[in-house]
Amino acid sequence: MEEQKAIERFKQAVTSKDAAAAEQCLNEFPFLAERINEPWFSFDSPAIVAAAAGGNRELVDVLLKHGADLRAKSSWWAGGFGVLHHDNHELSRYLIERGAPVDIHAAAALGMLKTVQEMVGSNPASVNERGPDGQVPLHFAADPGIIDFLLEHGADIDRRDIDHGSTPAQWAIDQPAKCRHLIARGAAADIFMAVQLGDIELVRALIGKDPNCLYEQVGKAPFTSGDSDGGHIYIYKIGSNTRPHFLAAKCKQKEIVELMLAHSSTAQRLLLAFMEGDRAAVQAMLEADPTLVQSLAAEDQSIIADAAWNNQVQAIRVMLEAGFDADARSGSTDFTALHNASMRGNVEAVRLLLAHGASTTLKHGHGGDALSTCVWGSENFRDPAGDYAAVKELLEQAGL
């Protein structure tokens, strides 16, 4: 029991990037140093990988002093992560100086063209070699010169990773220069990329090719992770259940929104008005057809759960006023709006949902009610904008 408590203290210190606390644990409990490379952290990572991913050089130095292995990797099923497989490139270069081994994925990420060339020269198949998450070098490369070199030597431009079933261009949806370069080189483009990039002509072309692209949704085929439970990379980059109209509005792409609406159904226009909390637009549409809300599919009414996750209080208010089910569940997670708001510590959203009769006792797919979800969120999700104590009090006042 004491040993487990020591491990938990050490894990907390590393997770919190507290180098002094980690040093104290390692000095106080010598067995921790002996087991310092065990996969105690997220994604089955050893401490040194977790610390490197966190970008804390002081903590990394403490771990190295106590015997952490720079060659250690996570034992993640889809492909292990090492100390260089993160976005803290300055720290990566420091770790290389300390002896961290460089693979083709790290070399591609760090812009080490000569190293990439040498690796491909000695092993041509490495251009499509699987690495962390089952990604290939193109998933990591950002420098156009490295991208072009890999493509010229046989890299598959649309090779999907194993964990998220997503292409290099999809992984780069939040890296405009890389995403555009890959599309220019022939990568398959999709409506979410086009919207995120603000490329109205690409949006127009995609609608012309397949008008149904406007009805795509993150988490629904083809934007899923296939056989993996990891979820498509867009869940993490642009949000679970995101739809093209919602993304365009979020990105303030007014011309793209107008283009989309010109090719959209009344239901799609109504859903966008709800998500924007546009009471006047909603009322105008409902005056023209009072049955619109009742005619929405359950999946469409589930956008109230997405609004709760994003703390869009005005959107929730307009939906509830129009007759949305306060207990509608998110299609991808089976969480209700109250579960989502509780997870994030979104006080005003919780207050509003409770006032409209949201159930405090319904359970989601993992077996938790609103209160247990709030507690879990406070310990694990830790939204810095959330007020978990206030949410807990509201839920207890409601009878939990």
N, C-alpha and C positions, 0 to 999 in steps of 0.2 A: 504493500500500500504506500509506504513512504517513497519507494522507488518511483511509482507511478506519479506521485505528487511532484517529485523532482523533475520528471520528464515533462509534465504539464507546465511547470514553472519555466523550464527552458524553452518549450515551444512558444509560450506566451511572450517571452523576451525576444525571441527571434522574429515572431510574427509582428511584434510591436516595434521592431527595428531598434531595440534598446541594447546597445552594445555593452553597457556597463552591467546591466542585469544578466545578460548572457555570460559575461566573464565571471560574475559572481557565482552563477549556477555551476559553471564548469570547474571552478576552483573548489566549491563546496562539495560537489558530488563527482569524484573522479571517474565513476563509471560512465558519466555522460560523455566524456572525452573518448572513452574506449568504444562507445557506440555512436559517435558523432555523425557517422555516415549512414545511419539507418533512415528509412523513408517515413519519417514521422510527420511530414508536412503535406500541404495540399498537392494533389496529383501524385501522391506517393514520392515526394521529393525529399532528399536529404537536406540538412540545414544549410549547407553552403549554396545549394541551388536556390533555395527559398530566399536567402539573404542577397544573392546576386540579382535575382529577379526584382527584389525590393530596392536595389540601387544603393545600398548602404555600405560604403567602403570600410568604415570603422568596424562594423559588425563582421564583415567579410574577413578583415584582418584578425579579429578575435578568434574566429572559427579556424582560420588557417594556423594560427599559433598553437591551437589545441589539436591539430592533426587532421583537419578536414581535407578531404581529397578533391583536388581540382578536376580530377577525371570522373568524379561521381556524377551519376545521372538519376533522374527520376525513373521509377519503374512503371511509368504510365503505359497502359496497354496499347495505345495507338502509336506510341513512339516516344522514347524518353527525352526529357529536357536536361541540358547541361548548364554549366555556369555562364556560357556565352549566348544562350538562346533567349535573349530578352532585348528590350529597346534601350538599355542603359549602355550605350556604345563606349562612352569614356571609361566606364568601369570595366567593360570587356577588354579594352586595350590594356588596362592595368593588369587584369588577370592573365592575359597572354604573356605579359612581362614576367609574371610570377610563375608561369609554366603551364597555364591552361592549354589543353590541346585544341587545335582549330580544325573543325570539320568543314565540309563544303557549304553547309547551311550557315554556319557562323561567318565564314569568309564572304559569302554572298551578301549577308546582312551588313557586314562591316565595310563593304566596298573594296575588298581585297582582290582586285581583278587578277593580278599576277598569280596569287595563290589559287584562285579558281581555275585559271588556265592550266597551271601545273597539275592540279588534281584531275581535271578532265583529260589532260594529256596522258596521264598514267592510268586512268580508268574512265573511258568514254561513257560508260553506263552511269557514272555518278551524276550526270545532268538530270536524271530522273530518280535519284536515290531518295528513299524515304528517310525522314528525320523526325523531329518532334511533332507529335500529333499526326504523324504520317504525311507531313508536308514535304514538298520537294524544294530544291534550291530556288526555283522561281517564286515560291511563296515568300522567301526571305529577301531576295534581291530587291534593291530600290534604285541602284545606280543604272541608268539606261545602258551604259556600256556593258555591264555584267548581264543584264537582261538580254541584250542583243547577242552577246557571246553564247549564252546558254541556248538561246533559240537557234542560232546558227549551227550549234553542235548537237541538235536533236532533242532539246527539251520540249516536252508536251505542254503547249501553252495553256491548255484547259484541264490539265491533270488535277483531279480533286484530292484533297487530303483525306485521311482515313477517319478522323474523329468528327469532322464537321461537314464532310462531303462538299467542299467548296473550292472553287478555282482560285488561282493566284489573283486574278482581277477582282474577284469577289472579296477576297481578303483585303484588297487594296482600296475598297470603296471609300475609306477615310483617308486615303493617300492620293489626292487628285492627279498629281503628276505621273505617278506610277500607273494608276488605273487608265489614264488617257493613253499612255505609251503602250500598254498592253493591248488596248482596244485598237490602236493604230496598227499594231503588229498582227492583228487578226484574232484577238481573244473574243470569245462570245460575250456580247453585251446584253444586259437585261434592263428592264424598266427602272429598277431601283438604282442601278449605276447611273443611268441617264439622268434621273432626277437629282441624285446627290451631286453629280457633276454640273448641274444646271445647263445641260446640253439640250436645248429645246429641239434642235433638228434631229438629234438621235431619238428623243422622245417621239417626235412626229413619225420618224421612220419605223420605230418599233410598233406604234399604234397602227400604222399603215400595213405592216406585215401581219400583225395579229392584234386586233382590237381587244381581245380578251386579256391582254397583258395588264390592262387597267384593273382587273379583278384579282390579280395575284396577291398573295399574302405571305409574309414571312412565317415560316412554320408549316405551311401547306405546300404540297408538291407543286412545282419542282424545287421549292426552297426549303428542303429538309436535309437532314444528314444521312438519309438512306437507312442502312441497317444499324447505324450507331445511335446511341442515346445522347450524343454530344450536342445535337442541335446545329442547324445551319449557322455559319459564321455571322450572318446578318442579325441573328438574335442578339448578339453581343455588340455588333457595330451600329445598328440602327434601330433595334428593338423588336421584341417578340410581337407577332401579330401585325406588324407594320404593313400598311397598304400604300400603294403609290400616291394616292391623293393626300393621305395624311403626311407622308414624308415631304411631298412638295410644299404643303402648307407650313410644315415645321421649318423647312429650309427657306421659307419666304420666297419661293419661286412663283411669283404671281402670274407671269405669262404662261408658265407650264401648267399651273392650276387651271387657268382659263382654257387652255388647249385640252386638258383632260376632261374638264366638265362638258365641253362641247361634244365629247364622244361618250358621255356617261349616262347611266340610267338615273331616273328620279331618286331611286333608293341610294345610289352612290352620292348624289348631291346632298341628300338629306343627312347621310352619315357624316359627310365632311362638315356640314353646318353644325351638327351635334358636337363633333370633336373640337371645333373651334369655339364652341360655346356661344354661337351666334343665334341668340333667342329670336331676333326679328326674322331672320331667314327661315328658321324652323317654323315659326308661327305662320309665315306666309305660305309655306308649302303645306302645312297641316290644314290651313283654311281652305286651300284648294282641294285637298283630299284628306279628310279627317281619319281615314283608315290606314294611313301610311305606317304608323308605328306598329299597329297590330299586324300588319302584313310583313314586317321585317322578320327574316329568319332568326332563329335563336342565336346563330353565330354572329349575326349583325348586332343583335342586342348585347352581345358579350363585350362590345367596345366600351361599355361602362366600366368593366373590370380593368381594361387597359388605361382608361382615363384615371381610375383610382390609383393605379400603379405609378402613373406619371404626375400625380397630384394636380390634375386639371379640375379644380373644384368647380369652376364655372361650367365646364362641359358636363360634369356630373349633375349639377343643379338643373341644367336645361333638359337633360335626358330624363331625370326623375319627374320633372314638371310635365313632360310630354307623355309619361306613362311607362317608362322603361321598368323592367323588373329589377328591383334593387339587389336581387340575389342571382342575377345572370352570371354564369361562369365563363371564365376565359377558356377559349377553345383549346389552347395548347397546354394549360397547366391545371385546369379544373379548379382554379381558385376563383372565389367570388370577388366582387369589388371590395367587400369589407376585409377579406383575407389580404388582398393586395395592399390596401391602404394601411392595414395593421403591420404588414411586413416592412413597410417603408417608414412607419411612424408618422404618417400623414394625418395630423390631428383634425384639420377642418374637413377633410374628406370623410374621416370616420364619423365625426359629429353629424355631418349632413346625411350620410347613409343610415345612421341609427335613427335620426329624426324621421326618415322615410320608411322605417320598418324593416331594415336589413336584419337578417337572422344572425344572432350571435353564436348560435349552436351548430349551424351547418358545418360539416367537415370537408376538407379538400382531399385530394387523392392520396396525400401522405398521412391522413388521419388526424390532422390538427384542426382545432376551431380557431376563432379570431384571436382569442387571448394567447393561446400557445404559439400561434403564428407571430404575434407581436413579440413575445419573449424570444422566440428563435431569431427573429429579425434583429432584435437588439443585441444578441450575442454573436450573430454570424454575418448578417447583411450590413448592419451598422451604417445606415444612411446618415451622413453627417448633418443633413437638413431635417432629420426626423426627430420627433419628440416622443420617444417610446413611453416614458413615464406618464405623460398626459394621455396617450392612447390607452395605456393599461387602466388608468383611472376611469376613463369614459366607458370602457368595456365592463369594468367591475360595477360601475353605476347602472349599467344596462342589465346586470344580473349574472355576469360570469364570475 
